[in-house]
Amino acid sequence: MALHQMAAVVIGVPNVAETSAYYAEFGLAPTSDGWFSTADGGNQLRVTPASTRRLVSFTVGVDSPDDLDRTQARLRGIGAAYERGPDRLTATDPVGGVTVALEVRPRLRQPVVPATAYNGPGRVDRTGRADGVVRTNAVRPRKLGHVVLGTTDFAMSQRFFVDGIGFKISDLMNDAGAFLRCSTDHHNLLLLKAPVSFLHHTSWQVDDIDEVGRGASRMLEDHPERHIWGLGRHHVGSNFFWYLKDPAGNFSEYYSDLDCILEDQLWKPEVFEGAKGLFNWGPPPPPSFLHPDDLAALMTGAHAP
């Protein structure tokens, strides 16, 4: 597809220093120009001041100016405003005010990480102690995977992102959720029907389930209040997950083993009912995951992380 990467995200928070320290501990590396970088994706997160926590913008990679031309035509077709430069196009979701930037960028080429060897009944693929239990290095996310955005007008936001920007639908949760992709990942953007437009979480790829567990465990050692939900495995997307909460109230997810859609014609979107799409195994999602504690405060413009 012409869209090929969820390249970067900018979040606004009232407590920049505290939130920035959290993401450095999470494994994102601060850079001299104010960004946080991942191991493979480069500069992918910026934290900026805002009166309440929110998703300010995100960037999607495209292959060429011709792709920007096609997006421009789609946005015109739905009556959406945009700004166009030679290698960049920006448009704003009319519901939540999130700015989407499409930029001509080279495709992300991740180095191949050898699959972890696991033993099984009648099968010895690994001898000696498991690699996952002897690792001592700090967990470092490979790339930004996806963002999850609550919207007060689900149909209008879906029309903007699908018919306008060019995201493709991977799966649906009735009329209350849409898993959308701008790459071969199962989803790069999840839209959720909500009483207020807000950032639900950002999601960061790590190597395997051991890195999911190790990363979350280290984040919780001195801060058990950061725990939200995990360890588990999603049904939609299939990925392992563990969710934590940053000091501003945003959730952040370590994930591994996400479904990939390499050939669009071989994938048929499904519609999932209720909690079946949320998890295949693991603890059930807590109420604070489905309805974050500060939603009422966000609706009134107050801040309550």
Secondary structure, 3 states (H helix, E strand, C coil): CCEEEEEEEEEEECCHHHHHHHHHHHCCEECCCCCEEECCCEEEEEEEECCCCEEEEEEEEECCHHHHHHHHHHHHHCCCCEEECCCEEEEECCCCCCEEEEEECCCCCCCCCCCCCCCECCECCCCCCCHHHHCCCCCCCCEEEEEEEEECCHHHHHHHHHHHHCCEEEEEECCCEEEEECCCECCCEEEEECCCCEEEEEEEECCCHHHHHHHHHHHHCCCHHHEEEEEEECCCCCCEEEEEECCCCCEEEEEECCCECCCHHHCCCCECCHHHHCCCECCCCCHHHHCCCCHHHHHHCCCCC
